[in-house]
Amino acid sequence: MDINCDIGEIHEMIEDGRQESIMPFLTSVNIACGGHAGDDRTMRVSVDQSRRHGLKIGAHPGYPDRANFGRLELDMPLGAVEQTVHEQILALVKICGHIVHVKPHGALYNQAAKDERLALAIARGVARYDKTVTLVGLAGSKMLAVFREQGFPVLAEAFADRRYESDGTLRNRKLPGALIQDPSEAAAQAVRMAKAGLAETVCIHGDTPGAQGIAAAVHKAFREAGL
């Protein structure tokens, strides 16, 4: 079972070692590449750290809205979405040479899960780089169907550290209880979704408080469950 983490987003975590402390419990990472967060230095350090731990490296493009960390829904023209996704991927590729996958970030991810036109714009942006990379999207969502229709290999994603609504979407971060910070609860949710066949990769957000403990608990639970 793949365990992924969004990284390269917070300078302090990169510099003080907290980001790398999560990596022994991961198999892949999604590196912020200049949209909602990230610059040449954070990308370079994140790539170096990930390679030390043998992790699969992917791009994590988001709305170019640093003020809101890419978590505010935008009504961005579809052509502009395609362009920024493409440019952000190239920014990371310039540093690491090649990526394995692409996972949209934040509001772009959540909107595309429901909006087929937006998901198509993301797919087109990725296709301008390489149509053989894997696209990661919310398990059971419209975005995965669009990605498949465009000929991409896909990974259905679940979240260990986020609560869900009854329709399978993620609870808005502005609402109480949107984050799961208890490692045992996060691990139980991850195992439950993996055993049910709902996901092929599970995400732990690097900026969730206690992310290292959550990652360790999920990793241990998967190992004990034979996943």
N, CA and C of each residue as an Amber inpcrd file, in Angstrom:
protein
   681
   0.8600000  -1.1970000   0.0000000   0.0000000   0.0000000   0.0000000
   0.8880000   1.2350000   0.0000000   0.6340000   2.1290000  -0.9160000
   1.4240000   3.3590000  -1.0100000   0.9880000   4.3510000   0.0720000
   1.9630000   4.9600000   0.7340000   1.7010000   6.0380000   1.6930000
   2.3800000   7.2870000   1.1700000   1.6010000   8.3150000   0.8730000
   2.1700000   9.5350000   0.3030000   2.0120000  10.7170000   1.2510000
   2.7900000  11.7470000   0.9990000   2.7490000  12.9550000   1.8240000
   3.0100000  14.1770000   0.9630000   2.2690000  15.2360000   1.2130000
   2.4850000  16.5260000   0.5370000   3.6110000  17.2520000   1.2700000
   4.6810000  17.5820000   0.5470000   5.8470000  18.1970000   1.1860000
   6.3280000  19.4060000   0.3880000   7.3980000  20.0350000   0.9050000
   7.9880000  21.1870000   0.2260000   7.1610000  22.4440000   0.3450000
   6.2750000  22.4630000   1.3620000   5.3290000  23.5670000   1.4750000
   5.6770000  24.5800000   2.5630000   6.3830000  24.1320000   3.6020000
   6.6180000  24.9930000   4.7560000   8.1200000  25.0650000   5.0420000
   8.7010000  26.2500000   4.8760000  10.1450000  26.4310000   5.0130000
  10.6540000  25.9250000   6.3570000   9.9600000  26.2680000   7.4300000
  10.4410000  25.9050000   8.7680000  10.5350000  24.3960000   8.9420000
   9.5670000  23.6540000   8.4140000   9.5790000  22.2030000   8.5410000
  10.7070000  21.5800000   7.7330000  11.0220000  22.2080000   6.6000000
  12.1110000  21.7110000   5.7650000  13.4500000  21.9360000   6.4550000
  13.6160000  23.1210000   7.0410000  14.8990000  23.5010000   7.6270000
  15.1630000  22.8220000   8.9670000  14.1320000  22.5960000   9.7850000
  14.3770000  22.0570000  11.1310000  14.3160000  20.5300000  11.2060000
  14.1170000  19.8820000  10.0710000  14.1680000  18.4240000  10.0380000
  12.8430000  17.7170000  10.1860000  11.7780000  18.4490000  10.5040000
  10.4830000  17.7860000  10.6770000   9.9940000  17.1290000   9.3950000
  10.2560000  17.7660000   8.2620000   9.7970000  17.1830000   7.0010000
  10.4740000  15.8340000   6.7580000  11.7810000  15.7950000   6.8920000
  12.4900000  14.5350000   6.6120000  12.1590000  13.4670000   7.6520000
  11.7680000  13.8730000   8.8530000  11.4690000  12.8880000   9.8930000
  10.2530000  12.0320000   9.5420000   9.4130000  12.5090000   8.6240000
   8.2300000  11.7490000   8.1990000   8.6020000  10.6860000   7.1720000
   9.6890000  10.8950000   6.4540000   9.9810000  10.1070000   5.2550000
  10.2430000   8.6260000   5.4770000  10.7850000   8.1840000   6.6210000
  10.9680000   6.7400000   6.7950000   9.6700000   5.9390000   6.7500000
   8.5420000   6.6080000   6.9000000   7.2530000   5.9210000   6.9490000
   6.4680000   6.0670000   5.6400000   7.0960000   6.6430000   4.6130000
   6.4270000   6.9220000   3.3430000   6.9620000   6.0430000   2.2260000
   6.2130000   6.0160000   1.1260000   6.7120000   5.4140000  -0.1040000
   6.7450000   6.4190000  -1.2520000   6.0050000   7.5200000  -1.1290000
   6.0180000   8.5320000  -2.1800000   5.7360000   9.9100000  -1.5980000
   6.1350000  10.9430000  -2.3430000   5.9230000  12.3250000  -1.9200000
   5.3940000  13.1490000  -3.0780000   4.6740000  14.1960000  -2.7230000
   4.1410000  15.1570000  -3.6860000   4.7490000  16.5090000  -3.3220000
   5.6000000  17.0370000  -4.1930000   6.3840000  18.2260000  -3.8560000
   5.7400000  19.4820000  -4.4390000   5.4630000  20.4560000  -3.5570000
   4.9320000  21.7470000  -4.0010000   5.9190000  22.3870000  -4.9690000
   5.3970000  22.9180000  -6.0730000   6.2960000  23.3320000  -7.1540000
   6.0120000  24.7490000  -7.6480000   5.7570000  25.6550000  -6.6920000
   5.7380000  27.0690000  -7.0370000   4.3920000  27.7200000  -7.1730000
   3.3070000  26.9590000  -7.0310000   1.9810000  27.5580000  -7.1170000
   1.5340000  28.0680000  -5.7640000   0.9810000  27.1820000  -4.9520000
   0.5320000  27.5690000  -3.6070000   1.7030000  27.7210000  -2.6460000
   2.8200000  27.0770000  -2.9580000   4.0060000  27.1060000  -2.1000000
   5.1720000  26.5370000  -2.8900000   6.3830000  26.7270000  -2.3350000
   7.5640000  26.1290000  -2.9460000   8.3270000  27.0730000  -3.8480000
   9.6400000  26.8960000  -3.8490000  10.5380000  27.6380000  -4.7370000
  11.7020000  26.7280000  -5.0900000  12.6590000  27.2310000  -5.8250000
  13.7620000  26.3860000  -6.2740000  14.4810000  25.7270000  -5.0990000
  14.7040000  26.4790000  -4.0270000  15.4330000  25.9200000  -2.8870000
  14.6260000  24.8240000  -2.1860000  13.3500000  25.0950000  -1.8910000
  12.5570000  24.0840000  -1.1910000  12.3760000  22.8350000  -2.0490000
  12.2360000  23.0160000  -3.3580000  12.1220000  21.8610000  -4.2410000
  13.4140000  21.0550000  -4.2510000  14.5400000  21.7390000  -4.3260000
  15.8290000  21.0380000  -4.3760000  16.0760000  20.2560000  -3.0880000
  15.8470000  20.8810000  -1.9420000  16.0540000  20.1930000  -0.6670000
  15.0840000  19.0230000  -0.5330000  13.8300000  19.2340000  -0.9160000
  12.8280000  18.1740000  -0.8140000  13.1700000  16.9910000  -1.7060000
  13.6520000  17.2690000  -2.8990000  14.0710000  16.1990000  -3.8140000
  15.2440000  15.4250000  -3.2140000  16.2350000  16.1360000  -2.6890000
  17.4050000  15.4730000  -2.0960000  16.9910000  14.5900000  -0.9150000
  16.1340000  15.1110000  -0.0530000  15.6750000  14.3290000   1.0970000
  14.9140000  13.0800000   0.6300000  14.0430000  13.2640000  -0.3350000
  13.2320000  12.1430000  -0.8230000  14.0910000  11.0550000  -1.4320000
  15.1160000  11.4450000  -2.1520000  16.0000000  10.4550000  -2.7710000
  16.8020000   9.6920000  -1.7210000  17.1620000  10.3600000  -0.6380000
  17.8750000   9.6550000   0.4350000  17.0360000   8.5210000   1.0150000
  15.7320000   8.6820000   0.9520000  14.8280000   7.6800000   1.5210000
  14.1990000   6.7880000   0.4510000  14.6440000   6.9370000  -0.7910000
  14.1720000   6.0750000  -1.8660000  12.7070000   6.2350000  -2.2100000
  12.1840000   7.4500000  -2.0850000  10.7640000   7.6930000  -2.3030000
  10.4580000   8.0590000  -3.7540000   9.2780000   7.6900000  -4.1990000
   8.8100000   8.1110000  -5.5210000   8.4360000   9.5900000  -5.4520000
   8.8820000  10.3410000  -6.4520000   8.7010000  11.7960000  -6.4370000
   7.6300000  12.2120000  -7.4420000   6.6810000  13.0150000  -6.9560000
   5.6390000  13.5530000  -7.8110000   5.4810000  15.0480000  -7.6190000
   4.8030000  15.6830000  -8.5600000   4.5450000  17.1250000  -8.4960000
   3.2080000  17.3800000  -7.8140000   3.1550000  18.5120000  -7.0960000
   1.9490000  18.8680000  -6.3360000   1.5250000  20.2890000  -6.7200000
   0.9950000  20.4440000  -7.9450000   0.6050000  21.7800000  -8.3990000
  -0.7160000  22.2310000  -7.7830000  -0.8100000  23.5100000  -7.4960000
  -2.0380000  24.0690000  -6.9430000  -2.3510000  25.4030000  -7.5720000
  -3.4390000  25.9930000  -7.1530000  -3.7350000  27.3440000  -7.6120000
  -2.5660000  28.2610000  -7.2260000  -2.1710000  29.1710000  -8.1280000
  -1.0850000  30.1060000  -7.8010000  -1.5930000  31.2020000  -6.8670000
  -1.8220000  30.8330000  -5.6280000  -2.4510000  31.7040000  -4.6420000
  -1.7820000  31.4650000  -3.2890000  -0.5850000  32.0190000  -3.1410000
   0.1920000  31.7780000  -1.9240000  -0.4620000  32.3920000  -0.6890000
  -1.1600000  33.4760000  -0.8780000  -1.7850000  34.1480000   0.2640000
  -2.7660000  33.2300000   0.9930000  -3.4140000  32.3400000   0.2370000
  -4.3900000  31.4150000   0.8260000  -3.9220000  29.9610000   0.7710000
  -2.6200000  29.7740000   0.5190000  -2.0120000  28.4430000   0.4970000
  -2.7300000  27.5100000  -0.4820000  -3.3230000  28.0910000  -1.5220000
  -4.0030000  27.2700000  -2.5220000  -5.2520000  26.5810000  -2.0240000
  -5.7690000  27.0140000  -0.8800000  -6.9270000  26.3430000  -0.2960000
  -8.2270000  27.1320000  -0.4560000  -8.1860000  28.2020000  -1.2340000
  -9.3840000  28.9840000  -1.5250000  -9.8630000  28.6470000  -2.9350000
 -11.1430000  28.3120000  -3.0640000 -11.6860000  28.0040000  -4.3860000
 -11.6310000  29.2300000  -5.2760000 -11.1200000  29.0530000  -6.4910000
 -10.9970000  30.1410000  -7.4500000 -11.7910000  29.8090000  -8.7080000
 -12.2680000  30.8500000  -9.3650000 -12.9390000  30.6970000 -10.6550000
 -11.9160000  31.0640000 -11.7310000 -10.9330000  30.2180000 -11.8970000
  -9.8050000  30.4730000 -12.7940000 -10.1290000  29.9310000 -14.1820000
  -9.8580000  30.6900000 -15.2380000 -10.1210000  30.1740000 -16.5870000
  -9.4460000  28.8250000 -16.8040000 -10.1200000  27.9330000 -17.4950000
  -9.6040000  26.5760000 -17.6570000  -8.2640000  26.5550000 -18.3900000
  -8.1110000  27.4350000 -19.3550000  -6.8370000  27.5120000 -20.0660000
  -5.7050000  27.9290000 -19.1450000  -6.0150000  28.8150000 -18.2050000
  -5.0030000  29.2520000 -17.2420000  -4.6530000  28.1380000 -16.2710000
  -5.6510000  27.3210000 -15.9090000  -5.3800000  26.1600000 -15.0510000
  -4.4440000  25.2000000 -15.7610000  -4.7540000  24.8870000 -16.9950000
  -3.8850000  24.0070000 -17.7850000  -2.4560000  24.5420000 -17.8240000
  -2.3200000  25.8460000 -18.0620000  -0.9960000  26.4490000 -18.1850000
  -0.2230000  26.4150000 -16.8640000  -0.8880000  26.7650000 -15.7690000
  -0.1520000  26.7970000 -14.5080000   0.2370000  25.4020000 -14.0490000
  -0.6170000  24.4080000 -14.2860000  -0.2590000  23.0300000 -13.9510000
   0.9800000  22.6160000 -14.7370000   0.9840000  22.9090000 -16.0210000
   2.1280000  22.5710000 -16.8700000   3.4000000  23.2740000 -16.3940000
   3.3100000  24.5640000 -16.0930000   4.4810000  25.3240000 -15.6760000
   5.0220000  24.8380000 -14.3360000   4.1280000  24.5050000 -13.4190000
   4.5860000  24.0350000 -12.1090000   5.2800000  22.6860000 -12.2230000
   4.7580000  21.8120000 -13.0560000   5.4200000  20.5260000 -13.2760000
   6.8260000  20.7340000 -13.8290000   6.9480000  21.6010000 -14.8140000
   8.2580000  21.8440000 -15.4300000   9.2440000  22.4350000 -14.4260000
   8.7470000  23.2470000 -13.4900000   9.6280000  23.8250000 -12.4740000
  10.2670000  22.7320000 -11.6270000   9.4920000  21.7050000 -11.2790000
  10.0360000  20.5970000 -10.4890000  10.9140000  19.6980000 -11.3470000
  10.4920000  19.4340000 -12.5670000  11.2660000  18.5750000 -13.4650000
  12.6420000  19.1790000 -13.7350000  12.7140000  20.4840000 -13.7980000
  13.9960000  21.1620000 -14.0100000  14.9940000  20.8040000 -12.9210000
  14.4840000  20.5160000 -11.7340000  15.3450000  20.2150000 -10.5910000
  15.5840000  18.7210000 -10.4370000  14.5400000  17.9080000 -10.6040000
  14.7000000  16.4740000 -10.3280000  14.8610000  15.6150000 -11.5720000
  14.6080000  16.1680000 -12.7480000  14.8300000  15.4270000 -13.9810000
  13.6270000  14.6420000 -14.4740000  12.8890000  14.0460000 -13.5680000
  11.7150000  13.2710000 -13.9660000  10.8210000  13.0850000 -12.7520000
   9.5280000  13.0080000 -12.9840000   8.5790000  12.7300000 -11.9040000
   7.7800000  11.4820000 -12.2390000   7.2560000  10.8430000 -11.2070000
   6.4970000   9.6100000 -11.3800000   5.0020000   9.8860000 -11.4520000
   4.5590000  10.9020000 -10.7090000   3.1220000  11.1530000 -10.6260000
   2.8430000  12.6440000 -10.4320000   1.5750000  12.9980000 -10.5470000
   1.1050000  14.3640000 -10.2940000  -0.1560000  14.2740000  -9.4390000
  -0.1730000  15.0690000  -8.3730000  -1.3500000  15.1530000  -7.5150000
  -1.7010000  16.6200000  -7.3020000  -2.8640000  17.0630000  -7.7530000
  -3.2630000  18.4610000  -7.5140000  -3.3830000  18.7460000  -6.0170000
  -3.2990000  20.0250000  -5.6860000  -3.3090000  20.4470000  -4.2860000
  -4.5990000  21.1870000  -3.9140000  -5.0150000  21.0070000  -2.6650000
  -5.9780000  21.8870000  -2.0320000  -7.2830000  22.0850000  -2.7730000
  -7.6240000  23.3530000  -2.9570000  -8.9000000  23.6890000  -3.5910000
  -8.9640000  23.1840000  -5.0260000  -7.8390000  23.1900000  -5.7180000
  -7.8210000  22.6900000  -7.0940000  -8.2110000  21.2090000  -7.1050000
  -7.6740000  20.4530000  -6.1900000  -7.9890000  19.0220000  -6.0450000
  -9.4670000  18.8310000  -5.7030000  -9.9280000  19.5400000  -4.6950000
 -11.3030000  19.3490000  -4.2290000 -12.3390000  19.7820000  -5.2630000
 -12.0620000  20.8850000  -5.9710000 -12.9950000  21.3110000  -7.0140000
 -13.0130000  20.3320000  -8.1830000 -11.8270000  19.8540000  -8.5670000
 -11.7400000  18.9280000  -9.7000000 -12.4090000  17.5990000  -9.3920000
 -12.4880000  17.2480000  -8.0990000 -13.1630000  16.0090000  -7.7240000
 -14.6350000  16.0250000  -8.1270000 -15.2130000  17.2250000  -8.2590000
 -16.6230000  17.3690000  -8.6020000 -16.8420000  17.9610000  -9.9920000
 -15.8210000  18.6140000 -10.5480000 -15.9600000  19.3770000 -11.7900000
 -15.1510000  18.7080000 -12.9010000 -15.8290000  18.0600000 -13.8160000
 -15.1390000  17.3280000 -14.8820000 -14.3420000  18.2480000 -15.8020000
 -14.8400000  19.4520000 -16.0370000 -14.1040000  20.3750000 -16.9110000
 -12.7860000  20.7970000 -16.2810000 -12.7990000  21.0240000 -14.9870000
 -11.5780000  21.3910000 -14.2900000 -10.6030000  20.2170000 -14.2620000
 -11.1130000  19.0220000 -14.0330000 -10.2580000  17.8370000 -14.0590000
  -9.6230000  17.6630000 -15.4310000 -10.3690000  17.9490000 -16.4820000
  -9.8270000  17.8390000 -17.8440000  -8.7240000  18.8650000 -18.0700000
  -8.8950000  20.0720000 -17.5490000  -7.8560000  21.0970000 -17.6920000
  -6.5700000  20.6510000 -17.0030000  -6.6950000  20.0330000 -15.8330000
  -5.5160000  19.5100000 -15.1370000  -4.8470000  18.4360000 -15.9880000
  -5.6490000  17.5110000 -16.4980000  -5.1070000  16.4280000 -17.3200000
  -4.3800000  16.9620000 -18.5470000  -4.9360000  17.9780000 -19.1580000
  -4.2880000  18.5580000 -20.3380000  -2.9600000  19.2210000 -19.9840000
  -2.9230000  19.8530000 -18.8300000  -1.6730000  20.4580000 -18.3960000
  -0.5940000  19.4210000 -18.1710000  -0.9760000  18.2930000 -17.5780000
  -0.0190000  17.2070000 -17.3500000   0.4030000  16.5800000 -18.6730000
  -0.5580000  16.3840000 -19.5730000  -0.2750000  15.7470000 -20.8630000
   0.7540000  16.5190000 -21.6640000   0.8170000  17.8200000 -21.4790000
   1.8170000  18.6200000 -22.1860000   3.2310000  18.3050000 -21.7090000
   3.3280000  17.6960000 -20.5470000   4.6260000  17.2180000 -20.0630000
   4.8350000  15.7560000 -20.4540000   3.9380000  14.8680000 -20.0130000
   4.1260000  13.4400000 -20.2470000   2.8250000  12.7200000 -19.8990000
   2.2650000  12.0290000 -20.8540000   0.9850000  11.3590000 -20.6330000
   1.1400000   9.9920000 -19.9790000   2.3790000   9.6070000 -19.6570000
   2.5800000   8.3140000 -19.0210000   2.7160000   8.4240000 -17.5050000
   2.7810000   9.6450000 -16.9680000   2.8610000   9.7770000 -15.5210000
   1.5110000   9.4190000 -14.9040000   1.5400000   9.0160000 -13.6550000
   0.3170000   8.6340000 -12.9510000  -0.3500000   9.8710000 -12.3570000
  -1.6700000   9.9520000 -12.4870000  -2.4250000  11.0360000 -11.8730000
  -3.1280000  10.5160000 -10.6170000  -2.9900000  11.2560000  -9.5390000
  -3.5710000  10.8840000  -8.2520000  -4.8190000  11.7240000  -8.0130000
  -5.8990000  11.0690000  -7.6040000  -7.1350000  11.8040000  -7.3520000
  -7.9800000  11.1280000  -6.2930000  -8.9730000  11.8490000  -5.8270000
  -9.8340000  11.3710000  -4.7540000 -10.5700000  10.1020000  -5.1700000
 -10.4650000   9.0770000  -4.3480000 -11.1340000   7.8030000  -4.6380000
 -12.6290000   8.0080000  -4.8470000 -13.1510000   7.4330000  -5.9300000
 -14.5750000   7.4950000  -6.2180000 -15.0590000   8.7820000  -6.8450000
 -14.1400000   9.6720000  -7.1910000 -14.5300000  10.9930000  -7.6900000
 -14.5870000  11.0600000  -9.2150000 -15.2010000  12.1380000  -9.7040000
 -15.2800000  12.3690000 -11.1380000 -13.9060000  12.5980000 -11.7450000
 -12.9970000  13.1870000 -10.9630000 -11.6900000  13.5100000 -11.5180000
 -10.9600000  12.2470000 -11.9640000 -11.0840000  11.1650000 -11.2110000
 -10.4100000   9.9290000 -11.5930000 -10.9660000   9.3890000 -12.9080000
 -12.2780000   9.4820000 -13.0780000 -12.8990000   9.0180000 -14.3240000
 -12.3750000   9.8180000 -15.5130000 -12.2420000  11.1350000 -15.3330000
 -11.7180000  11.9890000 -16.4090000 -10.2760000  11.6320000 -16.7110000
  -9.4790000  11.4480000 -15.6800000  -8.0640000  11.1080000 -15.8830000
  -7.9280000   9.8010000 -16.6570000  -8.7600000   8.8310000 -16.3010000
  -8.7160000   7.5440000 -17.0200000  -9.1210000   7.7200000 -18.4790000
 -10.1760000   8.5040000 -18.7070000 -10.6500000   8.7320000 -20.0700000
  -9.5880000   9.3930000 -20.9420000  -8.7100000  10.1800000 -20.3150000
  -7.6350000  10.8410000 -21.0430000  -6.4110000   9.9450000 -21.2350000
  -6.5230000   8.7110000 -20.7710000  -5.4700000   7.7320000 -21.0200000
  -4.3740000   7.6590000 -19.9770000  -4.5560000   8.3240000 -18.8390000
  -3.5400000   8.3020000 -17.7900000  -3.7020000   7.0910000 -16.8810000
  -2.5920000   6.5260000 -16.4080000  -2.6930000   5.6250000 -15.2640000
  -3.0680000   6.4530000 -14.0420000  -3.8620000   5.8940000 -13.1410000
  -4.3370000   6.6690000 -11.9980000  -4.1210000   5.9010000 -10.6950000
  -4.1080000   6.6620000  -9.6020000  -4.1190000   6.1040000  -8.2600000
  -5.2770000   6.7360000  -7.5040000  -6.1590000   5.8940000  -6.9740000
  -7.2670000   6.3820000  -6.1540000  -6.7390000   6.6430000  -4.7490000
  -7.0160000   7.8370000  -4.2250000  -6.4180000   8.2780000  -2.9730000
  -7.4420000   8.4130000  -1.8530000  -7.0220000   7.9880000  -0.6660000
  -7.7680000   8.2350000   0.5630000  -6.8720000   9.0330000   1.5010000
  -7.4780000   9.5790000   2.5600000  -6.7460000  10.4250000   3.4940000
  -6.8380000   9.8610000   4.9020000  -5.6810000   9.7190000   5.5250000
  -5.6480000   9.2200000   6.8980000  -6.0180000  10.3080000   7.8900000
  -5.6530000  11.5390000   7.5800000  -5.7640000  12.6270000   8.5690000
  -6.8830000  13.6160000   8.2810000  -7.8400000  13.2140000   7.4420000
  -8.9880000  14.0780000   7.1480000 -10.2830000  13.3060000   7.3250000
 -11.3160000  14.0140000   7.7790000 -12.6350000  13.4040000   7.8860000
 -13.4080000  13.6440000   6.5890000 -14.3380000  12.7500000   6.3510000
 -15.1180000  12.7500000   5.1160000 -16.5730000  13.1360000   5.3900000
 -17.2010000  13.6560000   4.3430000 -18.6450000  13.8510000   4.3690000
 -19.3190000  12.5770000   3.8480000 -20.6330000  12.5070000   3.9830000
 -21.3580000  11.2950000   3.6030000 -21.2860000  11.0070000   2.1030000
 -20.9960000  12.0390000   1.2870000 -20.9160000  11.8410000  -0.1610000
 -19.5160000  11.4410000  -0.6130000 -18.6040000  11.2230000   0.3340000
 -17.2590000  10.7910000  -0.0140000 -16.2740000  11.9060000  -0.2530000
 -16.7190000  13.1610000  -0.1400000 -15.8040000  14.2930000  -0.2830000
 -15.1800000  14.6240000   1.0710000 -14.1060000  15.3850000   1.0330000
 -13.4230000  15.7550000   2.2640000 -14.1610000  16.8790000   2.9710000
 -14.2120000  16.7980000   4.2820000 -14.8370000  17.8630000   5.0570000
 -14.0230000  19.1380000   4.9210000 -14.6970000  20.2590000   4.7110000
 -14.0250000  21.5550000   4.5830000 -13.1680000  21.8310000   5.8160000
 -11.9490000  22.2890000   5.5760000 -11.0240000  22.5500000   6.6810000
 -11.5320000  23.6270000   7.6430000 -12.4800000  24.4400000   7.1960000
 -13.0180000  25.4820000   8.0630000 -13.9900000  24.9230000   9.1030000
 -14.4260000  23.6920000   8.9110000 -15.4140000  23.1010000   9.8030000
 -14.7300000  22.3560000  10.9490000 -15.3660000  22.3060000  12.1070000
 -14.7920000  21.5820000  13.2530000 -14.5720000  20.1100000  12.9210000
 -13.4600000  19.5860000  13.4020000 -13.1900000  18.1640000  13.2260000
 -12.7360000  17.7520000  11.8470000 -12.3800000  18.7080000  10.9990000
 -11.9530000  18.3580000   9.6400000 -10.6510000  17.5610000   9.6390000
  -9.7890000  17.8320000  10.6180000  -8.5160000  17.1240000  10.7240000
  -8.5940000  16.0140000  11.7550000  -7.9450000  14.9010000  11.4430000
  -7.7650000  13.8160000  12.4030000  -6.3260000  13.8960000  12.8910000
  -6.1390000  14.2090000  14.1590000  -4.7960000  14.3670000  14.7000000
  -4.3750000  13.2160000  15.6020000  -5.3020000  12.3380000  15.9450000
  -4.9660000  11.1890000  16.7730000  -4.3850000  10.0810000  15.8900000
  -3.1390000   9.6780000  16.1100000  -2.5080000   8.6830000  15.2420000
  -3.2640000   7.3720000  15.1310000  -3.8070000   6.8920000  16.2300000
  -4.5180000   5.6110000  16.1890000  -5.8010000   5.7160000  15.3720000
  -6.4980000   6.8320000  15.4810000  -7.7160000   7.0260000  14.6880000
  -7.3840000   7.1390000  13.2110000  -6.3130000   7.8810000  12.9060000
  -5.8970000   8.0310000  11.5080000  -5.4990000   6.6830000  10.9240000
  -4.7510000   5.8950000  11.6910000  -4.3110000   4.5910000  11.2070000
  -5.4980000   3.6630000  10.9820000  -6.4560000   3.6950000  11.8890000
  -7.6420000   2.8400000  11.7480000  -8.4260000   3.2070000  10.5000000
  -8.5650000   4.5040000  10.2340000  -9.2850000   4.9280000   9.0320000
  -8.5430000   4.4890000   7.7770000  -7.2210000   4.6390000   7.7720000
  -6.4290000   4.2460000   6.6060000  -6.5610000   2.7590000   6.3190000
  -6.4620000   1.9360000   7.3550000  -6.5730000   0.4850000   7.1730000
  -7.9680000   0.1030000   6.7060000  -8.9660000   0.7270000   7.3010000
 -10.3500000   0.4290000   6.9210000 -10.5940000   0.7120000   5.4390000
 -10.1140000   1.8340000   4.9540000 -10.3360000   2.2050000   3.5530000
  -9.5090000   1.3330000   2.6120000  -8.3130000   0.9700000   3.0450000
  -7.4710000   0.1110000   2.2120000  -8.0750000  -1.2890000   2.0990000
  -8.5250000  -1.8530000   3.2150000  -9.1080000  -3.1980000   3.2060000
 -10.3950000  -3.2480000   2.3940000 -11.1140000  -2.1270000   2.3650000
 -12.3670000  -2.0740000   1.6000000 -12.1180000  -1.8910000   0.1030000
 -10.8600000  -1.7480000  -0.2710000 -10.5290000  -1.5610000  -1.6770000
 -10.8900000  -0.1920000  -2.2110000 -11.0130000   0.7870000  -1.3140000
 -11.4390000   2.1230000  -1.7200000 -10.2920000   2.9810000  -2.2240000
  -9.0620000   2.5690000  -1.9250000  -7.9300000   3.4110000  -2.2930000
  -6.6860000   2.5780000  -2.5460000  -5.7980000   3.1390000  -3.3700000
  -4.5120000   2.5030000  -3.6780000  -3.3520000   3.2650000  -3.0590000
  -3.6250000   4.4640000  -2.5980000  -2.6260000   5.2660000  -1.9060000
  -3.3180000   6.0530000  -0.8010000  -2.6220000   6.2380000   0.2980000
  -3.1680000   6.9770000   1.4400000  -2.2670000   8.1650000   1.7260000
  -2.8880000   9.3290000   1.9240000  -2.1480000  10.5690000   2.1420000
  -2.1250000  10.9680000   3.6100000  -0.9620000  11.4750000   4.0070000
  -0.8110000  12.1690000   5.2850000  -0.2620000  13.5480000   4.9520000
  -0.9530000  14.5930000   5.3590000  -0.4940000  15.9450000   5.0540000
   0.7100000  16.3050000   5.9170000   1.7440000  16.8280000   5.2830000
   2.9410000  17.1880000   6.0230000   2.7230000  18.2860000   7.0380000
   1.6940000  19.1230000   6.8270000   1.4610000  20.2380000   7.7510000
   0.4110000  19.9200000   8.8130000  -0.0840000  18.6840000   8.8450000
  -0.9900000  18.2990000   9.9280000  -0.1990000  18.2010000  11.2310000
  -0.6720000  18.8110000  12.3100000   0.0400000  18.6830000  13.5830000
   0.2540000  17.2150000  13.9600000   1.5030000  16.8780000  14.3040000
   1.8090000  15.4950000  14.6450000   1.9040000  14.5730000  13.4570000
   2.2540000  15.1100000  12.2870000   2.2860000  14.3080000  11.0600000
   3.2290000  13.1160000  11.1690000   4.3610000  13.2700000  11.8410000
   5.3020000  12.1590000  11.9620000   4.6680000  10.9890000  12.7250000
   4.0020000  11.2990000  13.8390000   3.3510000  10.2500000  14.6180000
   2.2440000   9.5630000  13.8470000   1.5030000  10.3380000  13.0560000
   0.4340000   9.7670000  12.2370000   1.0250000   8.8440000  11.1820000
   2.0920000   9.3120000  10.5160000   2.7320000   8.5000000   9.4740000
   3.2690000   7.1980000  10.0540000   3.8860000   7.2800000  11.2310000
   4.4270000   6.0780000  11.8690000   3.3210000   5.0900000  12.2170000
   2.1960000   5.6080000  12.7070000   1.0750000   4.7440000  13.0870000
   0.4480000   4.0750000  11.8670000   0.2880000   4.8340000  10.7860000
  -0.2770000   4.2740000   9.5590000   0.6560000   3.2070000   8.9960000
   1.9420000   3.5130000   8.9450000   2.9320000   2.5540000   8.4260000
   2.8950000   1.2580000   9.2180000   2.8730000   1.3580000  10.5470000
   2.8310000   0.1820000  11.4110000   1.5430000  -0.6080000  11.2190000
   0.4120000   0.1080000  11.1230000  -0.8830000  -0.5620000  10.9640000
  -0.9610000  -1.3050000   9.6340000  -0.4390000  -0.7030000   8.5890000
  -0.4300000  -1.3840000   7.2720000   0.4280000  -2.6420000   7.3370000
   1.5730000  -2.5280000   7.9610000   2.4730000  -3.6840000   8.0550000
   1.7990000  -4.8170000   8.8250000   1.1720000  -4.4740000   9.9400000
   0.5130000  -5.5020000  10.7610000  -0.6940000  -6.1170000  10.0450000
  -1.3230000  -5.3190000   9.1660000  -2.4900000  -5.8210000   8.4220000
  -2.0870000  -6.5260000   7.1300000  -0.7900000  -6.5540000   6.8390000
  -0.3140000  -7.2040000   5.6220000  -0.6390000  -6.4430000   4.3630000
  -0.7570000  -5.1240000   4.4880000  -1.1090000  -4.2950000   3.3220000
   0.1410000  -3.6680000   2.6880000
